[in-house]
Amino acid sequence: MALVSVMAPFLVRCQMTENLNIANKKYREETMKKKGGVLYGVGVGPGDPELLTLKAARVLNMVDMVFAAASTKNAYSLALSIAKPHIPDAIPVRMLYFPMTSNQDEKEAAWKEHAETIIKHLEQGFKVAFNALGDVMTYSTFGYILKNVQELGSRFPIISIPGITSYQAAAASVNIPLVEGEESLVLTSGAGGGDRLREFVAKPECVVFLKAYRNVEDIVLAIEEAGVYQESIGISNCGQKDEKIFRDINELGDRRPCYWTLIVARQKKSNERKKS
């Protein structure tokens, strides 16, 4: 009986793997029957390769080429490192380099150039994937690629595959529900500090600051000024091996946080406010 208990999880995993392999084969066969190029925008999640959806893993297993974004300053792609376990060795990977600059003309030139590169592969009948960190429609580089491919008049199908966002994974990591019932959630960039929160006269029950690495001191100050957020946490490198949780967000002001830092601030639950 004990042996059965020990073996059960292993057998379940084997069955799941077999089912995924069958689904992959069927999906590849059905997709390959369709002629012409296809662009897939693939959200790979925040950091843990196991958080990729089954559909994302299936697409990465059947495309002809994978594109990944990297900074012009280096050749590293976090999105690619997350997706790598799901990409067969036989599928080529091409890096697309984007300038980390405030010069809008430079950024737009890079978006257009990379969109043209992708279209050239689509014109050859290739099915290609563009990996994006988190979700493809939330503060994603793929959004710029998508827009430029469409504006260049591409006739090829574009299929966007959603991914788990960093703030969803962060909330799960610390077991804090973001919103309940009729509560509201505001998701905003923290690159400009805490002014977005200050603009709200009626403060949302929960606010999430992504890109909180640059003006973290002002974000913390804005949260304190609001005077209604009793639960505030910071998370760096969510879902990665070096994930770090800051239960006291004031600690973020004592050191420059890493690029992949976000802050979640929550009010008390409505029933708790009524009691107080």
N, C-alpha and C positions, 0 to 999 in steps of 0.2 A: 504493500500500500504506500509505504514511504517512497519507494522508487517511482511509482506512478506520479506522486505529488511533485517529485523533483523533475521528472521528465516532461510534465505537462507544459510548463512555459516554453521549453525548447521545441516541443512538437508544434505548439501554436505558432512560434516564430517561423518554423520551417514551412508550415502551411501558408502563412502570410507571404513569405518569400516566393513560394511556388505560385500563389495566386497573382502576385505582382509580375512575375516573369511571364505568366500566361497572358496577362493583360497587356504587358509591354509588346509581346509578340503580335497579338491581335491588333493593337493600336498601330504598330509599325506597318503591318501588312495593309491595313485599311488606308493609312495615310499615304503610303508609297504608291497606292493605286491612283491617287490624285496627281495629275500632272501640274507642273508649274511651281514657282517658288512660294514659300510661306514664311512670314516673319512671326516668330513667337517672342513675346515679352514675358520673361519668366521671373516671377518674384521668388527669391531663394530664402526669404526669412531673415532674421536678425543675426544669426551666428551659429546656431546648432544645426549641423547637416540633417539631423533627424526631424527637424521642423519643416522641411520641404514637404509640400503636398504630394500625394501620389501622382497627380496629373503633371506637376512640375518635373518630378523624377522620370516619369514616362516620356515626356517630351525631350528631355535632355539625353535620353537613351536612344532616340530615334532620328534626331536631326542630322544634317550633313555637316554643320559647322556651328560652333558656339562663339559668340562675341562677348567680351567682358570689358568693362570700363576700368581705366586706371589713370592716375595723375601723370602729367608730363614730367613730374619730379622723380617718379620711380615706376617700376613695372609691377607693383603689387596690386592685386585686386582682391578685396575681402569677399566680394560676391562670388568670385571664381573659387576661392579657397573653400567656401561653404559648399558650393555645388560640385566640386571636384570628385567626391566619392560617388556621385551619380552619373558622371560622364565617362563613357567607355574610352579606353586608351586610343582606340582607332579613330575617334572623332576629333578633328583638328580644332584648336582653340586659337582665336586671334584677339590680341589686345587692341583696344581703341583708346588712345590717349587724349585726355581732356585737360585743358589748362585750368589750374586753380588760381583764378584771377578775378578782379572786380571789373575788368574791361569787358563790357558787354559785346563789343564787336568781335573780340577774340573768341569769346565763348560761342557766339552765334556762328562764326566761321567754322569752328570745330564741330558743332552739331550738324551743320550742313554737309561738311566733308565726310563725316562718318555715316550720315544717312545715305549719301551717294555711294559709299563703299558697300553698304548693305544692299542697296538696290542692285548694284552690279552683280552680286551673288544671286539675288532673287531672279534676275534676268537670265541667269544660267540654269534656272530650274532648281536651285538649292533651297532646302528647307533649313532655315537658320534660327538660332535662339540668341536673344540678347539677355544676359543675366543682370538682374537688378537686386540690390540689397533690399530686404524687407518686402514691401509691396510695390508693384509696378506703377500704381496710380497715386502714391503718397510720397511727395518730396523725392521723386525718382528721376535719375538720369534718363531712364527709358521714356519718360514723358516728353523730353526734348527730341529724342530720336523719333518717336512716334509722330510728333507734330511735323518735323521736317520731312519724313518719308511721305506723309500725307500731302504736304504742300508741294513736294516735287512731282506730284501727280502719279504716284505709284499705283498701279492697278492690282497689285498683289494683295492677297488676304493678310490681315494682321490679327493675330490671336493673342490676347493679353491674359496671362494666368496670374491671379492674385496670390500674394504671399502673406505670411504672418508678419505684422509690423513689430518694430522694436518696443513700442509702448504697450502693445498687447502682451508680449513676452515678458516685459518688465513687471507689469501688474501681476502676471501669473507667478513670476519668480518670488515676489514678496507677499503673495496671497492678499492683495488689496483689490476688491472690486472697484472698477472705475466709476460706474454709474449704476443706479438702481431705480426702478419705478419711473417717475417722471423727471428725474434729474437730468441735467445737461452736462455735456462734455465739450470743452474747447481744446482743439489741437492747434498749436501754433509754433512757428520758428522762434528760437531764442537768440538768433544771430544778432538781432537788434536790441537785445536786452528785454526788460519787463514791461515796456510801454503798451504792448498789446493787451496785457491784463489790466493795466491802468485805465484803458479806454472803456472798459465795462463798468457802468454804474452799478448794475445788478451783477454780482460776481457769479460765474458758473459754479456748480457744485464740485466740478473737477476740471482742472486745467493741466495740460501736458505741454511742456516746452521741449521740443526737439532741438538739436543743434545748440545745446546749452553750454558749449565749451568756451565760447568767445567772450560773452558778457555775463558770466554766471553771477558775479557780484550784484549786478543790477536786477537780475531775475530774482535772486534771493530777497533783495530789498523790496521789490514789488509784491512778492508773496507776503512778506511781513507787514507791509503797508496795508494790504487788504484786510488783515486782521481776522480772517474767517477760516483760514486753512490750518486745521489741527493735525493733519497727516500730510507730511511732505517728505519725499525721499528722492535721492539722486541715484542713478545707476549708470555705470560706465561699462562699455564692452558687453552689453547684455547678450546672454546666450553663448558667450565665448569662454574659453578656459580661464582667462584673466578677468572675468566679470567681477565688478566691485560695487557693493551697495553702500550708500551713505544714508544712514538713518537720520543723521543731523546734516541738513543741507548747508549749514554754515561752514562745514568742513571743506566744501567745494571752493569756498572763497580763500581758503588758506593755501591752496595750491592750484596751479593751472590744470583743470581737468582735461582728459584726453578728448580727442575729436568726437568719439562715439559716446557722448554723454547726454542724458535726458533727465528731466525733473518732472515728477508727478506730484501735484498738490491737490488734496481733497478736503472738503468741508466735512463736518460731522453729518451723520445720517439724519434725515428729516425727523425721525422719531426721537433721536437723541437731542436735537435742538429744542423740541417741544418740552422735553423734561427739564432742560436747563433754564 
